[in-house]
Amino acid sequence: MELLKVLVCFSLFAQLKSACGLGAGSMSSIIKSFFAFLIPGGIIFFAAIGFLRPQGLPEWVQGPVQAFPYIVLGFGLVFGWYVSSSRLILSLIVLAVTDRAIVLFPLTDPDPSSAGRIVFAATTFLLPLNLLALSLIKEEAISTWRGILRLPLVLIQPFLVLWLSLPEQANFALPLQQPLLPILRTDWSALPQPALLAFSGALLLIGVRFILEKSPLDSGALWALIASFTAFQALPSGWSPTNFLSAAGLILFLTLVQASHQRSYRDDLTGVPGKLAYEEAVASLGKKYVLAVVGIDQLKQYGNQHGKPVSEQLLRLVAPKIMAASGSGKVFRLAGEEFTILFPKKTATETVATLEAIRKTVEQATIYLRGRDRVWEGARSSRTRSGDEALAVTVSIGLAETGDSGLSLGLATKAAYRALYEAKGEGGNQVKRGTATPEVRKPSHAATGRIVAYSEFGN
């Protein structure tokens, strides 16, 4: 279990370090990064440690626990098909085949050339490599030509393992049980060194990807690897590998649900809450609020000069800065180049300081263009190169207040956009307040309470 502890600590340390660097030591950033890594994969893993170990549950619960693998496999395959996720379907197949291989070929014979030892060495080596490869592939339906092509690549592996377990193939199978790096001690683990190196490499690569992208799918792949490693490592102690491989499948299933929810409620480019989240927030706003629209002054200019990838990277860089400085405001990206911020139960006077903080935060950012299309934030001057081009990035902000005037959402939005365009027209990099007059409806004749002649309807 020592490798497991080291790998978990490494992932947490790297994540916390990344959060501290990007958020300038912000405690909220550290907490968000920690929970993004822990939920739901970590919760499921530690629950499995507590309840699925031998004698972890009372005897009367052991029966239903036996149905756990079938429930995970069935629901996972159906959901994977429904959301067109070949990644989940193939990952569950890999876990199920691995489990059957371990159960059907137990480690009863200590001879390295025995079928049980060879199957164990091969499956423990292939599983992390499969989960790593499936975490990197582009997500699409299993019914597409790519999905159909991937399925045989997974299904052929059990036959390859069976072929390796034949006595005449010992020369090919034994290297999977021999140390590749003799200087590394592996006597603490039940896994051969090639399998340990495969797990370590997969955890490292997926961990780096998670740190960079904060994807729930990568977090799920990390915890699925940890649960799978536990299934193999604890096998000599009498722990059921089926339970922990099923826990790994459940982690992959729930993180896909989480990712699907995020895709529905968050903008794919920036990670900011999107249109559905905005509509839900608007439904509970009330009459008093401030609506602000934030636009990057130079976005169209840089997009025209350097191309769309540069403008998209600028949006990705600026979005977290706006969210971090927005205080009680709720940031959304509905479409296009602007961000919308809602301040429930606030007045324009109360929000100006926050909007000025957003403007200053973006203005103070040091952003460079390296090459033709790589945008990065230069936190340290030592990282800059002679060919890097500094990009001046500022934002203009227009806001409108509803207050007690009865201003509708549509009029507030128009007023905020009008103020934004005025701010840009005046040179940008400023906060400007817009005004709008609420619509006054003319009372109908029926509302006057008097009888009217037919001829008056035309007036």
C-alpha positions in Angstrom: 0.0 0.0 0.0 3.0 2.3 0.2 2.9 3.1 -3.5 -0.8 4.0 -3.2 0.0 6.4 -0.3 2.8 8.0 -2.3 0.7 8.4 -5.4 -2.3 10.0 -3.6 0.0 12.4 -1.7 1.8 13.3 -5.0 -1.5 14.1 -6.7 -2.8 16.1 -3.8 0.5 18.0 -3.4 0.7 18.8 -7.1 -2.9 19.9 -7.2 -2.5 22.2 -4.1 0.8 23.6 -5.5 -0.9 24.4 -8.8 -3.8 26.0 -7.0 -1.5 28.1 -4.9 0.5 29.2 -8.0 -2.5 30.2 -10.1 -4.5 31.7 -7.3 -1.6 33.6 -5.6 -2.0 31.5 -2.4 -5.8 31.9 -2.3 -7.3 29.5 0.2 -10.5 29.3 -1.7 -8.7 28.2 -4.8 -6.9 25.4 -2.8 -10.2 24.2 -1.3 -11.9 24.2 -4.7 -9.0 22.2 -6.2 -9.0 19.7 -3.4 -12.7 19.0 -3.6 -12.6 18.8 -7.4 -10.1 16.0 -6.9 -11.8 14.3 -4.0 -15.5 14.3 -5.2 -16.9 11.9 -6.2 -14.0 9.5 -6.8 -12.3 9.8 -3.5 -15.5 9.5 -1.5 -16.4 6.3 -3.3 -12.9 4.9 -2.9 -12.7 5.5 0.8 -16.3 4.2 1.3 -15.2 1.0 -0.5 -12.2 0.7 1.8 -14.6 1.0 4.8 -17.4 -1.2 3.7 -16.1 -3.7 1.0 -13.1 -5.0 2.9 -13.5 -8.4 4.6 -15.9 -8.2 7.5 -16.6 -4.6 6.5 -20.3 -5.2 6.5 -22.7 -7.4 8.5 -23.5 -10.8 7.1 -27.0 -9.8 6.1 -25.6 -7.1 3.8 -23.1 -9.4 2.1 -25.8 -10.9 -0.2 -26.8 -7.5 -1.7 -23.2 -6.6 -2.0 -22.7 -9.5 -4.4 -25.1 -7.8 -6.8 -23.1 -4.6 -6.7 -20.8 -5.5 -9.7 -23.7 -6.4 -11.9 -25.6 -3.2 -11.1 -22.5 -1.1 -11.8 -21.8 -2.9 -15.1 -25.5 -2.8 -16.3 -26.2 0.8 -15.4 -22.8 1.9 -16.7 -23.2 0.3 -20.1 -26.7 1.6 -20.5 -25.7 5.2 -19.5 -22.6 5.0 -21.7 -24.7 4.1 -24.7 -27.3 6.8 -23.9 -24.7 9.6 -23.7 -22.5 8.1 -26.5 -19.5 7.5 -24.3 -17.3 4.8 -25.8 -14.8 5.6 -23.1 -17.1 4.4 -20.3 -18.3 1.4 -22.2 -14.8 0.2 -23.1 -13.5 1.0 -19.6 -16.2 -1.1 -18.0 -15.5 -4.0 -20.4 -11.8 -3.8 -19.5 -12.6 -3.9 -15.7 -15.0 -6.8 -16.1 -12.6 -8.9 -18.2 -9.8 -8.2 -15.7 -12.0 -9.3 -12.8 -12.9 -12.5 -14.5 -9.3 -13.2 -15.4 -8.2 -12.8 -11.7 -11.1 -14.9 -10.4 -10.7 -17.8 -13.0 -6.9 -17.9 -12.6 -6.2 -17.6 -8.9 -2.7 -17.2 -7.4 -2.5 -20.7 -5.9 0.8 -21.8 -7.5 3.9 -19.9 -6.5 5.7 -21.1 -9.7 6.2 -18.0 -12.0 5.5 -20.1 -15.0 2.0 -21.1 -13.7 -1.0 -19.9 -15.6 -2.3 -17.9 -12.5 1.0 -16.0 -12.1 1.2 -15.2 -15.8 -2.4 -14.0 -16.1 -2.0 -11.9 -13.0 1.2 -10.3 -14.3 -0.3 -9.6 -17.7 -3.7 -8.2 -16.5 -2.1 -6.0 -13.9 0.2 -4.6 -16.6 -2.5 -4.1 -19.2 -5.2 -2.6 -17.0 -3.5 0.8 -16.2 -2.3 1.1 -19.8 -5.9 0.6 -21.0 -7.4 3.1 -18.6 -4.7 5.6 -19.6 -5.3 5.1 -23.3 -9.1 5.4 -22.8 -8.8 8.6 -20.8 -6.9 10.2 -23.7 -9.1 9.2 -26.6 -11.7 11.5 -28.1 -15.2 10.9 -26.7 -17.7 9.6 -29.2 -20.4 6.9 -29.6 -19.4 3.2 -29.7 -21.4 2.9 -32.9 -19.1 5.2 -34.8 -16.4 3.7 -37.0 -13.7 4.8 -34.4 -15.8 3.2 -31.6 -16.2 0.0 -33.6 -12.5 -0.1 -34.3 -11.6 0.3 -30.6 -13.8 -2.5 -29.5 -11.7 -5.3 -31.1 -8.6 -3.8 -29.7 -10.0 -4.3 -26.2 -11.6 -7.7 -26.8 -8.5 -9.3 -28.3 -6.5 -8.7 -25.1 -8.0 -11.6 -23.1 -7.0 -14.0 -25.9 -3.5 -12.5 -25.9 -3.3 -13.1 -22.2 -4.5 -16.7 -22.6 -1.9 -17.3 -25.3 0.8 -16.0 -23.0 -0.3 -18.4 -20.3 0.5 -21.4 -22.5 3.6 -23.3 -21.3 5.4 -22.9 -24.7 5.1 -19.1 -24.5 7.1 -18.8 -21.2 9.9 -16.8 -22.9 7.4 -14.1 -23.8 5.5 -14.2 -20.5 8.2 -14.3 -17.9 9.6 -10.8 -18.6 6.3 -9.4 -17.2 7.3 -10.7 -13.8 10.9 -9.7 -13.8 12.3 -6.4 -12.6 13.0 -3.8 -15.3 14.8 -1.5 -12.9 16.7 -3.7 -10.3 17.5 -0.7 -8.1 13.8 -0.3 -7.2 12.5 -2.3 -4.3 9.2 -4.1 -5.0 9.1 -6.6 -2.2 6.4 -4.6 -0.4 3.9 -5.1 -3.3 2.0 -8.1 -4.6 2.4 -6.7 -8.1 5.4 -7.4 -10.4 7.6 -4.4 -11.2 6.4 -3.9 -14.8 2.8 -3.6 -13.5 4.0 -1.1 -10.8 5.7 1.0 -13.4 2.6 0.9 -15.6 0.4 2.1 -12.7 2.9 4.8 -11.8 3.2 6.1 -15.3 -0.6 6.1 -15.9 -1.2 7.9 -12.6 1.5 10.5 -13.4 0.2 11.3 -16.9 -3.5 11.4 -15.9 -2.6 13.5 -12.8 -0.8 16.1 -14.9 -3.7 16.2 -17.3 -6.1 16.7 -14.4 -4.0 19.5 -12.9 -4.0 21.3 -16.3 -7.7 20.8 -17.2 -9.5 20.1 -13.9 -11.7 17.6 -15.8 -14.0 15.3 -13.7 -13.2 12.5 -16.2 -9.5 12.7 -15.4 -10.2 12.8 -11.7 -12.4 9.7 -12.1 -9.6 7.9 -14.1 -7.1 8.7 -11.3 -9.4 7.2 -8.6 -10.3 4.2 -10.8 -6.6 3.5 -11.1 -6.2 3.8 -7.3 -9.1 1.5 -6.7 -7.8 -1.1 -9.3 -4.4 -1.0 -7.7 -6.0 -1.7 -4.3 -7.9 -4.6 -5.8 -4.6 -6.2 -6.8 -2.5 -5.2 -3.9 -4.9 -6.4 -1.2 -5.7 -9.7 -3.0 -3.2 -11.8 -0.9 -4.9 -10.5 2.2 -8.3 -12.0 1.2 -9.9 -8.9 -0.2 -12.3 -9.4 -3.1 -10.9 -7.9 -6.3 -14.4 -7.9 -7.8 -15.6 -5.3 -5.2 -12.8 -2.8 -5.8 -12.8 -3.2 -9.6 -16.6 -2.6 -9.4 -15.9 0.5 -7.3 -13.5 1.7 -10.0 -16.4 1.2 -12.5 -18.8 3.1 -10.3 -16.3 6.0 -10.1 -16.0 6.2 -13.9 -19.8 6.1 -14.2 -20.5 8.8 -11.7 -17.7 11.1 -12.9 -19.2 10.8 -16.4 -22.5 11.9 -15.0 -20.8 14.8 -13.3 -19.0 15.8 -16.5 -22.3 15.5 -18.5 -23.9 17.8 -16.0 -21.1 20.3 -16.2 -21.3 20.3 -20.0 -25.0 21.2 -19.8 -24.5 24.0 -17.3 -21.0 25.3 -18.2 -19.5 26.9 -21.2 -17.1 24.4 -22.9 -14.5 27.0 -23.8 -14.1 28.8 -20.5 -15.7 26.6 -17.9 -17.9 29.5 -16.8 -21.6 28.7 -16.1 -23.6 28.8 -19.3 -27.0 29.6 -20.6 -29.0 27.0 -18.6 -27.3 28.1 -15.3 -28.1 31.7 -16.3 -31.8 31.0 -16.9 -32.0 29.2 -13.5 -30.4 32.2 -11.8 -32.7 34.7 -13.5 -35.7 32.7 -12.4 -34.9 33.4 -8.7 -33.5 37.0 -9.1 -36.4 39.0 -7.8 -36.9 42.7 -8.8 -33.8 44.2 -7.3 -30.5 43.4 -8.9 -27.6 44.7 -11.0 -26.7 43.2 -14.4 -23.2 43.8 -15.8 -21.7 42.9 -19.2 -17.9 42.5 -19.4 -16.1 42.6 -22.8 -12.4 42.3 -23.7 -11.4 45.5 -25.6 -8.8 43.9 -27.8 -10.4 40.5 -28.5 -11.6 41.2 -32.1 -8.3 43.0 -32.9 -6.2 40.0 -31.8 -8.6 37.6 -33.4 -8.3 39.4 -36.7 -4.5 39.6 -36.4 -3.6 36.2 -35.1 -6.6 34.0 -35.6 -9.4 32.5 -33.6 -7.2 30.2 -31.4 -5.6 33.3 -29.9 -9.0 35.0 -29.1 -10.2 31.7 -27.5 -7.1 31.4 -25.4 -7.6 35.0 -24.2 -11.2 34.2 -23.2 -9.9 31.2 -21.2 -7.3 33.3 -19.4 -9.6 36.2 -18.6 -12.6 34.1 -17.5 -11.0 32.8 -14.2 -9.8 36.3 -13.3 -13.3 37.7 -13.7 -14.7 34.9 -11.6 -12.1 35.3 -8.9 -12.7 39.1 -8.6 -16.5 39.0 -9.0 -17.2 38.7 -5.2 -20.9 38.0 -4.7 -21.6 38.3 -8.4 -22.5 35.3 -10.5 -20.6 35.1 -13.8 -22.0 33.5 -16.9 -21.0 33.2 -20.6 -24.1 33.1 -22.7 -22.6 33.4 -26.2 -20.1 35.5 -28.1 -17.3 37.5 -26.6 -18.9 38.9 -23.4 -19.4 37.7 -19.9 -22.6 38.5 -18.0 -22.5 39.1 -14.2 -25.6 39.1 -12.0 -25.6 40.8 -8.5 -28.8 39.8 -6.8 -30.3 42.3 -4.3 -27.5 44.8 -5.0 -27.5 48.4 -6.2 -25.1 50.0 -8.8 -23.3 51.8 -6.0 -22.6 48.6 -4.2 -21.2 46.8 -7.2 -19.0 49.5 -8.8 -16.1 48.7 -6.5 -16.3 45.0 -7.5 -16.5 45.8 -11.2 -13.5 48.1 -10.8 -11.6 45.3 -9.1 -12.4 43.1 -12.1 -11.1 45.8 -14.5 -7.9 46.3 -12.6 -7.3 42.5 -12.2 -7.4 42.0 -16.0 -5.4 45.2 -16.7 -2.6 44.0 -14.4 -2.3 40.6 -16.0 0.9 40.1 -18.0 0.0 38.1 -21.1 2.3 37.1 -24.0 1.9 35.6 -27.4 4.5 33.0 -28.2 4.9 31.9 -31.8 1.8 32.2 -33.9 -1.0 31.0 -31.6 0.2 30.2 -28.1 -1.0 32.6 -25.4 0.3 32.4 -21.9 0.4 34.4 -18.8 3.9 35.5 -17.8 4.0 35.4 -14.0 7.8 35.5 -14.1 9.9 37.6 -16.5 12.5 34.8 -16.6 10.1 32.7 -18.6 9.8 35.2 -21.5 11.8 34.7 -24.7 13.1 37.2 -27.2 10.3 36.4 -29.7 7.4 36.7 -27.2 5.0 39.5 -27.9 3.3 41.2 -25.0 -0.4 41.5 -25.4 -2.2 44.4 -23.7 -5.5 43.1 -22.4 -8.2 45.3 -20.8 -11.9 45.0 -20.3 -14.8 47.4 -20.6 -17.8 46.9 -18.3 -21.4 48.2 -18.7 -23.9 47.8 -15.9 -27.6 48.5 -15.3 -29.6 48.6 -12.1 -33.2 47.6 -11.8 -33.7 48.7 -8.2 -37.3 49.6 -7.4 -37.9 51.1 -10.9 -39.5 48.0 -12.3 -36.9 47.7 -15.1 -37.3 44.4 -16.9 -34.5 42.0 -17.6 -34.6 42.8 -21.3 -34.3 46.5 -20.7 -31.6 46.0 -18.1 -29.6 43.9 -20.6 -30.0 46.5 -23.3 -28.9 49.3 -21.0 -25.8 47.3 -19.9 -24.8 46.5 -23.5 -25.4 50.1 -24.5 -23.1 51.2 -21.6 -20.5 48.6 -22.6 -20.4 49.9 -26.2 -20.1 53.5 -25.0 -17.2 52.5 -22.7 -15.4 50.8 -25.7 -16.1 53.8 -27.9 -14.4 56.1 -25.3 -11.2 54.1 -25.4 -12.2 51.1 -23.3 -10.8 49.9 -19.9 -13.5 51.6 -17.9 -16.8 50.9 -16.1 -19.8 52.7 -17.3 -23.4 52.7 -16.0 -26.3 52.5 -18.4 -29.8 53.9 -17.8 -33.1 52.9 -19.2 -36.7 54.0 -18.7 -39.2 51.3 -17.8 -42.0 50.7 -20.3 -45.3 52.3 -19.3 -48.2 50.5 -20.6 -51.2 52.5 -21.7 -54.4 51.5 -19.8 -56.9 49.7 -21.9 -60.4 51.0 -22.2 -61.7 48.2 -20.1 -59.4 49.3 -17.3 -61.1 52.7 -17.1 -64.3 51.1 -15.9 -66.6 53.0 -18.4 -68.7 51.9 -21.3 -67.3 52.8 -24.7 -68.9 53.0 -28.0 -68.0 50.7 -30.8 -66.4 53.5 -32.8 -63.9 54.2 -30.0 -62.1 50.9 -30.6 -60.4 52.3 -33.6 -58.9 55.2 -31.6 
